Amino acid sequence: MQTLAWSALFLVSATVVVRSGLALSKAGDLLAEKTGLGRLWVGTILLAVATSLPELVTNLAAVRLDAPALAGGNILGANMLNVVVLASLLSLFPTVAVARATRDQQLLVVTALALTGVVTVLVALDGPVNLGPVSLGTMLILGGYLLGMVAVYRARGVELGSELRSEGTAVDAPPASAKRAWLMFGLAAAGVLVAAPALAASADRLADILGISGSFMGVLAVAIVTTMPETSVTWGALRLGSEEMAVGNVYGSCAFNVLVLGLADLIYPRPIFALLDRSHLVAGLGALLVMGLGPLFLIVRARNRLVGSRLVALAIIGGWIGAMLVVFSLARPG
């Protein structure tokens, strides 16, 4: 009976998250058109932050419950899964045109890879240097994310904030269509914010009932749950034919996820990276492999080589499965 109740909560909350994610992608596409921000920037900031709310909620809750391993596993597992989802869904949409990577896309991918690399190195060091109560890793993550986002924005040839200053009237009184887009976006984000904690809580409880290993749960089970919004938004963006917004959402989410881990370290009384184990190191290396293959997949796909791109997609999925198997073997009790 208890299993049935938690399963029902999981299904209901998952449905709300998926529906909200699809609404986010539609609102994001409209905002990109009406505000002039561009689909990559909307995907990188607005959609990535909104769809990463489950990771934010889950990880802050995990550190408050003194479960840093769950937080670290969730972030690294989610970053792997995001790219697996992008490659898999793009393979299912052969008619979606993939353009050659622009400068801002390249910088976004480099930022996400660099931030994930910082976490992996810190786990390997097993004792990061501290700056008072804050670890050096957290400072690198916070600073790296900020610099990376500024670089992505400026790569579009627009000074940060210049659009808001030059179009003050439009900000004060946006067109009705833009108002509706912002309202749609806010309601969809609220849906994710309300449903995601229930989704994570039900998945956590079901994992306990079914006897899934706690360490493995963070890298796989909770990661699957918390990446559902990214999956639904990526699906929605590709249905709209917006590959640029999908890429921005995926790699923007990967970068923001690492930022979440840095924020979790700020509120945890001890350096969180020193408490992560070998399974997290494997997850970090797996994330770097999978995220690194993502640009290769996009390059091959942009050249309209569907067979080659699908082979790279299979390599991405294979890398994820291999990493999961190793993490599972290391996370087993005893």
PEJO-V404513 format. One record per pair of residues at least 6 apart in sequence whose ideal C-beta (glycine too) atoms are under 8 Angstrom apart, sorted by the first residue. I is the first residue (numbers start at 0). J is the second residue. If there is no record, write none. Layout:
i & j
I & J
I & J
//
This chain:
i & j
1 & 208
2 & 205
2 & 208
5 & 201
5 & 204
5 & 205
5 & 208
6 & 201
6 & 205
8 & 197
8 & 200
8 & 201
9 & 198
9 & 201
9 & 202
9 & 205
11 & 197
12 & 194
12 & 195
12 & 197
12 & 198
12 & 201
13 & 194
13 & 198
13 & 224
13 & 227
15 & 190
15 & 193
15 & 194
16 & 53
16 & 190
16 & 191
16 & 194
16 & 195
16 & 198
16 & 227
16 & 228
16 & 231
17 & 227
17 & 228
17 & 230
17 & 231
18 & 190
18 & 231
19 & 187
19 & 188
19 & 190
19 & 191
19 & 194
19 & 228
19 & 231
20 & 50
20 & 187
20 & 191
20 & 227
20 & 228
20 & 229
20 & 230
20 & 231
20 & 232
20 & 234
20 & 235
21 & 231
21 & 232
21 & 234
21 & 235
22 & 183
22 & 186
22 & 187
22 & 190
22 & 235
23 & 46
23 & 49
23 & 50
23 & 184
23 & 187
23 & 188
23 & 191
23 & 228
23 & 231
23 & 232
23 & 235
24 & 46
24 & 231
24 & 232
24 & 233
24 & 234
24 & 235
24 & 236
24 & 238
24 & 239
24 & 241
24 & 244
24 & 248
25 & 183
25 & 235
25 & 239
26 & 180
26 & 181
26 & 183
26 & 184
26 & 187
27 & 38
27 & 41
27 & 42
27 & 45
27 & 46
27 & 184
27 & 232
27 & 236
27 & 244
28 & 38
28 & 41
28 & 236
28 & 239
28 & 241
28 & 244
29 & 176
29 & 177
29 & 179
29 & 180
29 & 183
30 & 36
30 & 41
30 & 45
30 & 177
30 & 180
30 & 181
30 & 184
31 & 37
31 & 38
31 & 40
31 & 41
31 & 244
33 & 173
33 & 174
33 & 176
33 & 177
33 & 180
34 & 41
34 & 177
35 & 162
36 & 162
37 & 155
37 & 243
38 & 241
38 & 243
38 & 244
38 & 247
39 & 101
39 & 103
39 & 104
39 & 107
39 & 151
39 & 155
39 & 243
39 & 244
39 & 246
39 & 247
40 & 103
40 & 151
40 & 152
40 & 155
40 & 247
41 & 244
41 & 247
42 & 236
42 & 243
42 & 244
42 & 245
42 & 246
42 & 247
42 & 248
42 & 251
43 & 107
43 & 148
43 & 151
43 & 247
43 & 248
43 & 250
43 & 251
43 & 254
44 & 148
44 & 251
45 & 184
46 & 232
46 & 236
46 & 244
46 & 247
46 & 248
46 & 251
46 & 252
47 & 247
47 & 248
47 & 251
47 & 252
47 & 254
47 & 255
48 & 251
48 & 255
49 & 184
49 & 187
49 & 188
49 & 191
49 & 228
50 & 191
50 & 228
50 & 229
50 & 232
50 & 248
50 & 252
51 & 228
51 & 229
51 & 252
51 & 255
51 & 256
51 & 259
52 & 188
52 & 191
52 & 192
52 & 195
52 & 228
53 & 191
53 & 195
53 & 196
53 & 198
53 & 199
53 & 224
53 & 225
53 & 226
53 & 227
53 & 228
54 & 73
54 & 74
54 & 77
54 & 225
54 & 255
54 & 256
54 & 259
55 & 259
55 & 262
56 & 192
56 & 195
56 & 196
56 & 199
57 & 69
57 & 70
57 & 73
57 & 195
57 & 196
57 & 199
57 & 221
57 & 225
58 & 69
58 & 70
58 & 73
58 & 74
58 & 259
58 & 260
58 & 262
58 & 263
59 & 259
59 & 262
59 & 263
59 & 266
60 & 196
60 & 199
61 & 67
61 & 69
61 & 70
61 & 73
61 & 217
61 & 263
62 & 70
62 & 263
62 & 266
62 & 267
62 & 271
63 & 266
66 & 213
67 & 263
67 & 267
67 & 271
67 & 274
67 & 275
68 & 213
68 & 214
68 & 217
68 & 274
68 & 275
68 & 276
68 & 279
69 & 213
69 & 216
69 & 217
69 & 221
70 & 217
70 & 260
70 & 263
70 & 271
71 & 118
71 & 122
71 & 217
71 & 260
71 & 271
71 & 272
71 & 275
71 & 279
71 & 282
72 & 214
72 & 215
72 & 216
72 & 217
72 & 218
72 & 221
72 & 222
72 & 278
72 & 279
72 & 282
72 & 326
73 & 217
73 & 218
73 & 221
73 & 222
73 & 225
74 & 118
74 & 256
74 & 257
74 & 259
74 & 260
75 & 115
75 & 118
75 & 218
75 & 279
75 & 282
75 & 283
75 & 285
75 & 286
76 & 217
76 & 218
76 & 219
76 & 221
76 & 222
76 & 282
76 & 286
77 & 222
77 & 225
77 & 226
77 & 229
77 & 252
77 & 253
77 & 256
78 & 111
78 & 115
78 & 253
78 & 256
78 & 257
78 & 286
78 & 289
78 & 290
79 & 222
79 & 282
79 & 285
79 & 286
79 & 289
79 & 290
79 & 319
79 & 322
80 & 222
80 & 223
80 & 226
80 & 319
81 & 226
81 & 229
81 & 249
81 & 250
81 & 252
81 & 253
82 & 249
82 & 253
82 & 289
82 & 290
82 & 292
82 & 293
82 & 315
83 & 289
83 & 315
83 & 316
83 & 319
84 & 226
84 & 229
84 & 230
84 & 233
84 & 249
85 & 233
85 & 245
85 & 246
85 & 249
85 & 293
86 & 292
86 & 293
86 & 296
86 & 311
86 & 312
86 & 315
86 & 316
87 & 312
87 & 316
88 & 230
88 & 233
88 & 234
88 & 237
88 & 245
89 & 95
89 & 97
89 & 237
89 & 242
89 & 245
89 & 296
89 & 300
89 & 308
89 & 312
90 & 308
90 & 309
90 & 312
92 & 237
92 & 238
93 & 305
94 & 240
95 & 237
95 & 240
95 & 242
96 & 240
96 & 242
97 & 242
97 & 297
97 & 300
97 & 301
98 & 242
98 & 243
98 & 301
99 & 298
99 & 301
100 & 108
100 & 294
100 & 297
100 & 298
100 & 301
101 & 154
102 & 154
103 & 151
103 & 152
103 & 154
103 & 155
104 & 243
104 & 246
104 & 247
105 & 294
106 & 147
106 & 150
106 & 151
106 & 154
107 & 147
107 & 151
107 & 246
107 & 247
107 & 250
107 & 251
107 & 254
108 & 250
108 & 290
108 & 293
108 & 294
109 & 147
110 & 143
110 & 144
110 & 147
110 & 148
110 & 150
110 & 151
110 & 250
110 & 254
111 & 250
111 & 251
111 & 253
111 & 254
111 & 257
111 & 290
112 & 287
112 & 290
112 & 291
113 & 143
113 & 147
114 & 140
114 & 143
114 & 144
114 & 147
114 & 253
114 & 254
114 & 257
114 & 258
115 & 253
115 & 257
115 & 283
115 & 286
115 & 287
115 & 290
116 & 287
117 & 136
117 & 139
117 & 140
117 & 143
117 & 257
118 & 136
118 & 140
118 & 257
118 & 260
118 & 272
118 & 283
119 & 280
119 & 283
119 & 284
119 & 286
119 & 287
121 & 127
121 & 134
121 & 136
121 & 272
122 & 272
122 & 275
122 & 279
122 & 280
122 & 283
123 & 280
123 & 283
124 & 272
125 & 273
126 & 273
127 & 134
127 & 135
127 & 136
127 & 270
127 & 272
127 & 273
128 & 134
128 & 135
129 & 135
129 & 270
130 & 138
133 & 264
133 & 265
134 & 264
134 & 270
134 & 271
134 & 272
134 & 273
136 & 261
136 & 264
136 & 270
136 & 272
137 & 261
137 & 264
137 & 265
140 & 257
140 & 258
140 & 260
140 & 261
141 & 258
141 & 261
144 & 254
144 & 255
144 & 257
144 & 258
144 & 261
147 & 254
148 & 254
149 & 159
152 & 159
153 & 159
163 & 170
173 & 181
191 & 228
195 & 225
195 & 228
198 & 224
198 & 225
198 & 227
199 & 221
199 & 224
199 & 225
202 & 220
202 & 221
202 & 223
202 & 224
203 & 216
203 & 221
206 & 216
206 & 220
206 & 221
211 & 220
212 & 327
212 & 330
212 & 331
212 & 332
213 & 330
214 & 276
214 & 278
214 & 326
214 & 329
214 & 330
215 & 278
215 & 326
215 & 327
215 & 330
215 & 331
218 & 278
218 & 279
218 & 282
218 & 323
218 & 326
218 & 330
219 & 323
219 & 326
219 & 327
226 & 252
229 & 248
229 & 249
229 & 252
232 & 245
232 & 248
233 & 245
233 & 248
233 & 249
236 & 242
236 & 244
236 & 245
236 & 248
237 & 245
246 & 297
249 & 293
250 & 290
250 & 293
253 & 290
260 & 271
263 & 271
264 & 270
264 & 271
264 & 272
276 & 329
277 & 329
278 & 325
278 & 326
278 & 329
278 & 330
281 & 322
281 & 325
281 & 326
281 & 329
282 & 322
282 & 326
284 & 322
285 & 318
285 & 319
285 & 321
285 & 322
285 & 323
285 & 325
285 & 326
286 & 322
288 & 318
288 & 322
289 & 315
289 & 318
289 & 319
289 & 322
292 & 311
292 & 314
292 & 315
292 & 318
293 & 315
295 & 311
296 & 308
296 & 311
296 & 312
296 & 315
299 & 307
299 & 308
299 & 311
300 & 308
//
